[in-house]
Amino acid sequence: MVHALIVVFLLGGIWTQEASANPAHGRIQQMTSGDRNTLFAKFLQGNGQRCDSVTRSFFQGSTKSGDAIWNATCRDGQMFAVLIYNDAKGSSKILSCAMLKAINAGDCFRKVLGE
């Protein structure tokens, strides 16, 4: 299930921030870059992607509905966009950056949306 890791992360952690429009994104945003990269690597692996470690993560922006878009680069050079929906479950969708570009939906690692 695509959102399983983020849900486990949210339920397992201690909630320390104020209520956020997108609670899963709020938790991820508060993490150190190392912890965030580890989370994204485990999340990608748990969803069938070959990614032994994430070397870079980037918050690309939010949609008008509050969905957050994060980008992650794996050690082997693969890049992914992770859409974290603005819902209580932290539902998400993964798309490779190559596919994102191929369907003319933008480029990863470019801040294009307003938060």
DSSP file (Angstrom, degrees, kcal/mol; ACC not computed):
  #  RESIDUE AA STRUCTURE BP1 BP2  ACC     N-H-->O    O-->H-N    N-H-->O    O-->H-N    TCO  KAPPA ALPHA  PHI   PSI    X-CA   Y-CA   Z-CA
    1    1 A M    >         0   0    0      0, 0.0     3,-1.3     0, 0.0     4,-0.3   0.000 360.0 360.0 360.0 131.9    0.0    0.0    0.0
    2    2 A V  T 3   +     0   0    0      1,-0.3     3,-0.3     2,-0.1     4,-0.3   0.827 360.0  40.3 -61.4 -38.1    1.5    3.3   -1.1
    3    3 A H  T 3> S+     0   0    0      1,-0.2     4,-2.2     2,-0.1    -1,-0.3   0.393  84.0 104.0 -94.8   5.8    0.8    5.3    2.0
    4    4 A A  H <> S+     0   0    0     -3,-1.3     4,-2.6     1,-0.2     5,-0.2   0.884  78.9  48.0 -58.0 -46.5    1.7    2.7    4.6
    5    5 A L  H  > S+     0   0    0     -4,-0.3     4,-2.7    -3,-0.3    -1,-0.2   0.914 112.7  47.5 -65.4 -42.7    5.2    4.0    5.6
    6    6 A I  H  > S+     0   0    0     -4,-0.3     4,-2.6     2,-0.2    -1,-0.2   0.905 112.1  50.6 -66.4 -39.0    4.1    7.5    6.1
    7    7 A V  H  X S+     0   0    0     -4,-2.2     4,-2.6     2,-0.2     5,-0.2   0.937 111.7  47.7 -62.1 -45.8    1.0    6.4    8.1
    8    8 A V  H  X S+     0   0    0     -4,-2.6     4,-2.4     1,-0.2    -2,-0.2   0.919 112.0  50.8 -60.2 -43.6    3.3    4.2   10.3
    9    9 A F  H  X S+     0   0    0     -4,-2.7     4,-1.5     1,-0.2    -2,-0.2   0.921 112.2  46.2 -59.7 -45.6    5.7    7.2   10.7
   10   10 A L  H  < S+     0   0    0     -4,-2.6    -2,-0.2     1,-0.2    -1,-0.2   0.909 116.4  43.5 -66.8 -41.6    2.9    9.5   11.7
   11   11 A L  H  < S+     0   0    0     -4,-2.6    -1,-0.2     1,-0.2    -2,-0.2   0.819 115.3  49.5 -73.8 -29.7    1.3    7.1   14.2
   12   12 A G  H  < S+     0   0    0     -4,-2.4    -1,-0.2    -5,-0.2    -2,-0.2   0.715 100.0  77.5 -82.6 -21.5    4.7    6.0   15.6
   13   13 A G  S  < S-     0   0    0     -4,-1.5     2,-0.6    -5,-0.2    14,-0.0  -0.347  86.5-106.8 -87.1 167.6    6.1    9.5   16.2
   14   14 A I        -     0   0    0     -2,-0.1     2,-0.6     2,-0.0    -2,-0.1  -0.847  34.9-125.7 -92.6 125.1    5.3   12.0   19.0
   15   15 A W        +     0   0    0     -2,-0.6    -5,-0.0     1,-0.2    -4,-0.0  -0.598  44.1 157.1 -75.6 116.5    3.2   14.8   17.6
   16   16 A T        +     0   0    0     -2,-0.6     2,-0.2     2,-0.1    -1,-0.2   0.503  44.9  77.4-119.7  -9.0    5.0   18.0   18.4
   17   17 A Q  S    S-     0   0    0      1,-0.1     3,-0.1     6,-0.1    10,-0.0  -0.625  84.6 -96.1-103.4 164.7    3.8   20.6   15.9
   18   18 A E        -     0   0    0     -2,-0.2    -1,-0.1     1,-0.2    -2,-0.1  -0.223  64.7 -68.5 -64.9 164.2    0.6   22.5   15.7
   19   19 A A        -     0   0    0      1,-0.1     2,-0.3     2,-0.0    -1,-0.2  -0.333  59.7-154.8 -56.6 134.1   -2.2   21.1   13.6
   20   20 A S        -     0   0    0     -3,-0.1     4,-0.1     1,-0.1    -1,-0.1  -0.808  26.7-124.2-113.3 153.2   -1.1   21.4    9.9
   21   21 A A  S    S+     0   0    0     -2,-0.3    -1,-0.1     1,-0.3    -2,-0.0   0.838 116.3  25.8 -61.5 -31.2   -3.2   21.6    6.8
   22   22 A N  S  > S-     0   0    0      1,-0.1     4,-2.5    64,-0.1    -1,-0.3  -0.819  76.8-172.2-132.9  91.3   -1.2   18.5    5.7
   23   23 A P  H  > S+     0   0    0      0, 0.0     4,-2.0     0, 0.0     5,-0.2   0.847  83.2  51.6 -59.1 -39.0    0.0   16.6    8.8
   24   24 A A  H  > S+     0   0    0     63,-0.4     4,-2.2    61,-0.2     5,-0.2   0.935 112.6  46.4 -64.3 -44.3    2.2   14.1    7.0
   25   25 A H  H  > S+     0   0    0      1,-0.2     4,-2.9     2,-0.2    -1,-0.2   0.905 109.3  55.6 -62.4 -41.7    4.0   16.9    5.1
   26   26 A G  H  X S+     0   0    0     -4,-2.5     4,-1.2     1,-0.2    -1,-0.2   0.897 109.1  46.6 -58.5 -41.9    4.4   18.9    8.3
   27   27 A R  H  X S+     0   0    0     -4,-2.0     4,-0.6     2,-0.2     3,-0.2   0.916 113.6  47.7 -66.7 -43.9    6.2   16.0   10.0
   28   28 A I  H >< S+     0   0    0     -4,-2.2     3,-1.1     1,-0.2    -2,-0.2   0.904 108.5  55.1 -64.5 -41.2    8.5   15.4    7.0
   29   29 A Q  H 3< S+     0   0    0     -4,-2.9    -1,-0.2     1,-0.3    -2,-0.2   0.817 104.5  54.6 -62.8 -31.3    9.3   19.1    6.8
   30   30 A Q  H 3< S+     0   0    0     -4,-1.2    -1,-0.3    -3,-0.2    -2,-0.2   0.642  90.7  98.4 -77.2 -15.1   10.4   19.1   10.5
   31   31 A M  S << S-     0   0    0     -3,-1.1     2,-0.1    -4,-0.6    -3,-0.0  -0.276  82.6-105.3 -73.0 157.1   12.9   16.3   10.0
   32   32 A T     >  -     0   0    0      1,-0.1     4,-2.6     4,-0.0     5,-0.2  -0.400  37.3-108.2 -69.1 160.5   16.6   16.7    9.4
   33   33 A S  H  > S+     0   0    0      1,-0.2     4,-2.6     2,-0.2     5,-0.2   0.887 119.9  52.4 -62.3 -37.3   17.7   16.1    5.8
   34   34 A G  H  > S+     0   0    0      2,-0.2     4,-2.1     1,-0.2    -1,-0.2   0.927 111.7  44.3 -63.6 -45.2   19.3   12.8    6.8
   35   35 A D  H  > S+     0   0    0      2,-0.2     4,-2.5     1,-0.2    -2,-0.2   0.895 113.9  51.1 -65.8 -39.7   16.2   11.5    8.6
   36   36 A R  H  X S+     0   0    0     -4,-2.6     4,-2.7     2,-0.2    -2,-0.2   0.915 109.5  50.1 -63.8 -43.4   14.0   12.7    5.7
   37   37 A N  H  X S+     0   0    0     -4,-2.6     4,-2.3     1,-0.2    17,-0.3   0.900 110.9  49.5 -62.9 -40.3   16.3   10.9    3.2
   38   38 A T  H  X S+     0   0    0     -4,-2.1     4,-2.4     2,-0.2     5,-0.2   0.922 110.9  50.0 -63.2 -44.4   16.1    7.7    5.2
   39   39 A L  H  X S+     0   0    0     -4,-2.5     4,-2.6     1,-0.2    -2,-0.2   0.937 111.8  47.3 -59.9 -47.9   12.3    8.0    5.4
   40   40 A F  H  X S+     0   0    0     -4,-2.7     4,-2.8     2,-0.2     5,-0.2   0.885 110.4  52.6 -64.7 -37.7   12.0    8.5    1.6
   41   41 A A  H  X S+     0   0    0     -4,-2.3     4,-2.6     2,-0.2    -1,-0.2   0.945 112.9  44.0 -61.5 -47.7   14.4    5.6    0.9
   42   42 A K  H  X S+     0   0    0     -4,-2.4     4,-2.6     2,-0.2    -2,-0.2   0.892 113.8  51.5 -63.7 -39.6   12.4    3.2    3.0
   43   43 A F  H  X S+     0   0    0     -4,-2.6     4,-0.6    -5,-0.2    -2,-0.2   0.930 112.0  45.3 -63.3 -46.8    9.2    4.5    1.5
   44   44 A L  H ><>S+     0   0    0     -4,-2.8     5,-2.5     1,-0.2     3,-0.9   0.924 114.4  48.6 -63.5 -44.6   10.4    4.0   -2.0
   45   45 A Q  H ><5S+     0   0    0     -4,-2.6     3,-1.8     1,-0.3    -2,-0.2   0.911 107.8  55.3 -60.6 -42.9   11.7    0.5   -1.2
   46   46 A G  H 3<5S+     0   0    0     -4,-2.6    -1,-0.3     1,-0.3    -2,-0.2   0.639 107.2  51.7 -66.3 -14.0    8.4   -0.4    0.5
   47   47 A N  T <<5S-     0   0    0     -3,-0.9    -1,-0.3    -4,-0.6    -2,-0.2   0.046 126.5 -95.1-113.2  23.8    6.6    0.6   -2.7
   48   48 A G  T < 5S+     0   0    0     -3,-1.8     2,-0.3     1,-0.3    -3,-0.2   0.552  78.7 136.2  83.3   8.9    8.7   -1.6   -5.0
   49   49 A Q      < -     0   0    0     -5,-2.5     2,-1.0    -6,-0.2    -1,-0.3  -0.692  58.2-122.4 -90.3 143.1   11.2    1.0   -6.2
   50   50 A R        +     0   0    0     -2,-0.3     2,-0.2    24,-0.0    28,-0.1  -0.749  59.6 133.1 -83.9 106.4   14.9    0.1   -6.4
   51   51 A C        -     0   0    0     -2,-1.0    -6,-0.2   -10,-0.1     3,-0.1  -0.715  30.8-177.9-157.8  97.1   16.5    2.7   -4.2
   52   52 A D  S    S-     0   0    0      1,-0.2     2,-0.3    -2,-0.2    -1,-0.1   0.805  77.0  -3.8 -74.4 -26.6   19.1    1.6   -1.6
   53   53 A S        -     0   0    0    -12,-0.1    22,-2.4   -13,-0.0     2,-0.5  -0.968  64.1-127.2-159.9 150.9   19.5    5.1   -0.3
   54   54 A V  E     -A   74   0A   0    -17,-0.3    20,-0.3    -2,-0.3     3,-0.1  -0.875  18.7-177.2 -99.1 128.2   18.3    8.7   -0.9
   55   55 A T  E     +     0   0A   0     18,-2.7     2,-0.3    -2,-0.5    19,-0.2   0.618  69.6  20.2 -98.9 -16.9   21.1   11.2   -1.3
   56   56 A R  E     -A   73   0A   0     17,-1.2    17,-2.7   -19,-0.1     2,-0.3  -0.972  57.4-174.3-155.1 136.5   18.9   14.3   -1.8
   57   57 A S  E     -A   72   0A   0     -2,-0.3     2,-0.4    15,-0.2    15,-0.2  -0.965   8.7-172.7-130.0 152.2   15.4   15.3   -1.0
   58   58 A F  E     -A   71   0A   0     13,-2.3    13,-2.9    -2,-0.3     2,-0.8  -0.989  24.9-133.1-149.4 128.9   13.7   18.6   -2.0
   59   59 A F  E     -A   70   0A   0     -2,-0.4    11,-0.2    11,-0.2     3,-0.1  -0.770  23.2-176.1 -84.4 112.2   10.3   20.1   -1.2
   60   60 A Q  E     -     0   0A   0      9,-2.4    53,-1.0    -2,-0.8    52,-0.6   0.828  45.6 -90.9 -81.0 -33.5    9.0   21.3   -4.5
   61   61 A G  E     -A   69   0A   0      8,-1.2     8,-2.8    50,-0.1     2,-0.3  -0.919  37.2 -78.6 149.8-174.0    5.9   23.0   -3.3
   62   62 A S  E     -A   68   0A   0     52,-0.5     6,-0.2    -2,-0.3    52,-0.2  -0.913  31.3-125.3-123.8 149.9    2.2   22.5   -2.6
   63   63 A T    >   -     0   0    0      4,-2.5     3,-1.8    -2,-0.3    50,-0.0  -0.349  39.5 -98.1 -81.0 171.4   -0.9   22.4   -4.7
   64   64 A K  T 3  S+     0   0    0      1,-0.3    -1,-0.1     2,-0.1    51,-0.0   0.796 126.3  55.5 -61.6 -27.6   -3.9   24.7   -4.2
   65   65 A S  T 3  S-     0   0    0      2,-0.1    -1,-0.3     1,-0.0    21,-0.1   0.427 123.7-104.0 -86.8   2.1   -5.6   21.9   -2.3
   66   66 A G    <   +     0   0    0     -3,-1.8     2,-0.3     1,-0.3    -2,-0.1   0.531  69.0 148.5  90.7   6.5   -2.6   21.5    0.1
   67   67 A D        -     0   0    0     19,-0.1    -4,-2.5    18,-0.1     2,-0.3  -0.583  40.9-136.5 -71.9 136.4   -1.0   18.4   -1.4
   68   68 A A  E     -AB  62  84A   0     16,-2.5    16,-3.3    -2,-0.3     2,-0.5  -0.752   9.6-152.3 -99.0 142.0    2.8   18.5   -0.9
   69   69 A I  E     +AB  61  83A   0     -8,-2.8    -9,-2.4    -2,-0.3    -8,-1.2  -0.961  16.2 179.4-117.5 118.0    5.2   17.5   -3.6
   70   70 A W  E     -AB  59  82A   0     12,-2.7    12,-3.6    -2,-0.5     2,-0.4  -0.881  13.5-150.7-113.3 147.2    8.6   16.2   -2.5
   71   71 A N  E     -AB  58  81A   0    -13,-2.9   -13,-2.3    -2,-0.3     2,-0.4  -0.909  11.6-170.5-115.4 146.7   11.5   15.0   -4.8
   72   72 A A  E     -AB  57  80A   0      8,-2.4     8,-2.7    -2,-0.4     2,-0.5  -1.000  11.0-154.7-139.6 137.0   14.0   12.4   -4.0
   73   73 A T  E     -AB  56  79A   0    -17,-2.7   -18,-2.7    -2,-0.4   -17,-1.2  -0.948  16.2-145.0-110.5 128.2   17.3   11.3   -5.7
   74   74 A C  E >   -A   54   0A   0      4,-3.3     3,-2.4    -2,-0.5   -20,-0.2  -0.509  28.7-107.0 -86.7 159.6   18.5    7.7   -5.1
   75   75 A R  T 3  S+     0   0    0    -22,-2.4   -21,-0.1     1,-0.3    -1,-0.1   0.811 120.1  57.6 -56.8 -31.9   22.2    6.9   -4.9
   76   76 A D  T 3  S-     0   0    0    -23,-0.2    -1,-0.3   -26,-0.1     3,-0.1   0.441 124.0-102.3 -80.8   2.0   22.0    5.2   -8.3
   77   77 A G  S <  S+     0   0    0     -3,-2.4    -2,-0.1     1,-0.3     2,-0.1   0.251  75.5 139.3  98.7 -12.3   20.7    8.5   -9.9
   78   78 A Q        -     0   0    0    -28,-0.1    -4,-3.3    -5,-0.1     2,-0.4  -0.396  36.7-156.4 -63.7 142.7   17.0    7.6  -10.1
   79   79 A M  E     -B   73   0A   0     -6,-0.2    18,-2.8    -3,-0.1    19,-0.5  -0.965   9.9-171.6-126.6 142.4   14.8   10.5   -9.2
   80   80 A F  E     -BC  72  96A   0     -8,-2.7    -8,-2.4    -2,-0.4     2,-0.5  -0.948  19.4-142.3-132.5 150.2   11.2   10.4   -8.0
   81   81 A A  E     -BC  71  95A   0     14,-3.5    14,-2.4    -2,-0.3     2,-0.5  -0.950  18.8-162.0-106.1 132.3    8.4   12.8   -7.2
   82   82 A V  E     -BC  70  94A   0    -12,-3.6   -12,-2.7    -2,-0.5     2,-0.6  -0.966   2.4-158.3-118.8 116.1    6.3   11.9   -4.2
   83   83 A L  E     -BC  69  93A   0     10,-2.9    10,-1.8    -2,-0.5     2,-0.7  -0.843   4.6-162.7 -94.3 120.9    2.9   13.5   -3.9
   84   84 A I  E     -BC  68  92A   0    -16,-3.3   -16,-2.5    -2,-0.6     8,-0.2  -0.904  18.3-136.2-108.1 108.8    1.6   13.6   -0.3
   85   85 A Y        -     0   0    0      6,-2.6     2,-2.0    -2,-0.7   -61,-0.2  -0.236  17.7-113.0 -66.5 150.7   -2.1   14.2   -0.3
   86   86 A N  S    S+     0   0    0      4,-0.1     2,-0.3   -21,-0.1    -1,-0.1  -0.556  77.0 111.8 -83.2  73.8   -3.7   16.6    2.2
   87   87 A D  S >  S-     0   0    0     -2,-2.0     3,-1.0     4,-0.2   -63,-0.4  -0.931  81.3-104.9-141.9 166.9   -5.6   14.0    4.1
   88   88 A A  T 3  S+     0   0    0     -2,-0.3    -2,-0.0     1,-0.2   -66,-0.0   0.742 116.3  55.0 -66.1 -23.5   -5.5   12.4    7.6
   89   89 A K  T 3  S-     0   0    0    -79,-0.0    -1,-0.2   -66,-0.0   -79,-0.1   0.665 103.3-124.8 -84.0 -17.7   -3.9    9.2    6.3
   90   90 A G    <   -     0   0    0     -3,-1.0   -84,-0.2    -5,-0.2   -83,-0.1   0.835  40.2-171.2  72.0  32.2   -0.9   10.8    4.5
   91   91 A S        -     0   0    0     -7,-0.1    -6,-2.6   -85,-0.1     2,-0.3  -0.184   7.7-176.4 -55.7 150.3   -1.9    9.1    1.3
   92   92 A S  E     -C   84   0A   0     -8,-0.2     2,-0.3    -3,-0.1    -8,-0.2  -0.935  25.5-149.6-149.3 167.9    0.6    9.4   -1.4
   93   93 A K  E     -C   83   0A   0    -10,-1.8   -10,-2.9    -2,-0.3     2,-0.4  -0.994  13.9-148.9-141.5 141.2    1.6    8.7   -5.0
   94   94 A I  E     +C   82   0A   0     -2,-0.3     2,-0.3   -12,-0.2   -12,-0.2  -0.912  17.5 172.2-113.5 138.2    5.0    8.1   -6.5
   95   95 A L  E     -C   81   0A   0    -14,-2.4   -14,-3.5    -2,-0.4     2,-0.1  -0.989  34.2-116.7-142.1 134.6    6.1    9.0  -10.1
   96   96 A S  E  >  -C   80   0A   0     -2,-0.3     4,-2.3   -16,-0.2   -16,-0.3  -0.410  22.4-127.2 -67.0 147.8    9.6    8.9  -11.5
   97   97 A C  H  > S+     0   0    0    -18,-2.8     4,-2.2     1,-0.2     5,-0.2   0.831 111.1  58.4 -64.8 -31.2   11.0   12.2  -12.5
   98   98 A A  H  > S+     0   0    0    -19,-0.5     4,-2.3     2,-0.2    -1,-0.2   0.915 108.4  44.7 -63.3 -42.3   11.7   10.8  -16.0
   99   99 A M  H  > S+     0   0    0      2,-0.2     4,-2.1     1,-0.2    -2,-0.2   0.903 109.8  55.6 -67.7 -41.0    8.0    9.9  -16.4
  100  100 A L  H  <>S+     0   0    0     -4,-2.3     5,-2.7     1,-0.2     6,-0.3   0.922 112.7  42.3 -55.8 -45.9    6.9   13.4  -15.0
  101  101 A K  H ><5S+     0   0    0     -4,-2.2     3,-1.7     3,-0.2    -1,-0.2   0.894 110.2  57.2 -68.5 -40.7    9.1   15.0  -17.7
  102  102 A A  H 3<5S+     0   0    0     -4,-2.3    -2,-0.2     1,-0.3    -1,-0.2   0.832 107.6  47.1 -62.1 -33.7    7.9   12.6  -20.4
  103  103 A I  T 3<5S-     0   0    0     -4,-2.1    -1,-0.3     3,-0.1    -2,-0.2   0.275 116.4-116.3 -91.9  12.0    4.3   13.5  -19.9
  104  104 A N  T < 5S+     0   0    0     -3,-1.7    -3,-0.2    -5,-0.1    -2,-0.1   0.869  75.3 132.2  58.5  41.7    5.2   17.2  -19.9
  105  105 A A  S   <S-     0   0    0     -5,-2.7    -4,-0.2     1,-0.4     2,-0.2   0.217  70.9 -87.2-106.8  12.9    4.1   17.7  -16.3
  106  106 A G        -     0   0    0     -6,-0.3    -1,-0.4    -5,-0.2     2,-0.4  -0.523  45.1 -71.5 114.5 179.3    7.2   19.5  -15.2
  107  107 A D    >   -     0   0    0     -2,-0.2     3,-0.6    -3,-0.1     5,-0.1  -0.892  39.2-119.3-117.1 145.2   10.7   18.9  -13.9
  108  108 A C  T 3  S+     0   0    0     -2,-0.4     3,-0.1     1,-0.2   -27,-0.1  -0.369  92.2  33.6 -74.5 161.7   11.8   17.7  -10.5
  109  109 A F  T 3  S+     0   0    0      1,-0.2     2,-0.4   -51,-0.2    -1,-0.2   0.766  90.9 109.8  61.3  31.2   14.0   19.8   -8.2
  110  110 A R  S <  S-     0   0    0     -3,-0.6     2,-1.0   -52,-0.1     3,-0.2  -0.980  70.6-130.4-132.0 121.9   12.5   23.0   -9.4
  111  111 A K        +     0   0    0     -2,-0.4   -50,-0.1     1,-0.2   -51,-0.1  -0.585  48.8 147.1 -74.2 105.4   10.4   25.0   -7.0
  112  112 A V        +     0   0    0     -2,-1.0     2,-0.3   -52,-0.6    -1,-0.2   0.581  47.1  65.9-117.4 -16.0    7.4   25.7   -9.2
  113  113 A L  S    S-     0   0    0    -53,-1.0     2,-0.3    -3,-0.2   -50,-0.1  -0.836  76.9-120.0-113.5 148.4    4.4   25.8   -6.9
  114  114 A G              0   0    0     -2,-0.3   -52,-0.5   -52,-0.2    -2,-0.0  -0.610 360.0 360.0 -83.3 145.3    3.6   28.2   -4.1
  115  115 A E              0   0    0     -2,-0.3    -1,-0.1   -54,-0.1   -52,-0.1   0.456 360.0 360.0 -85.0 360.0    3.3   26.9   -0.6
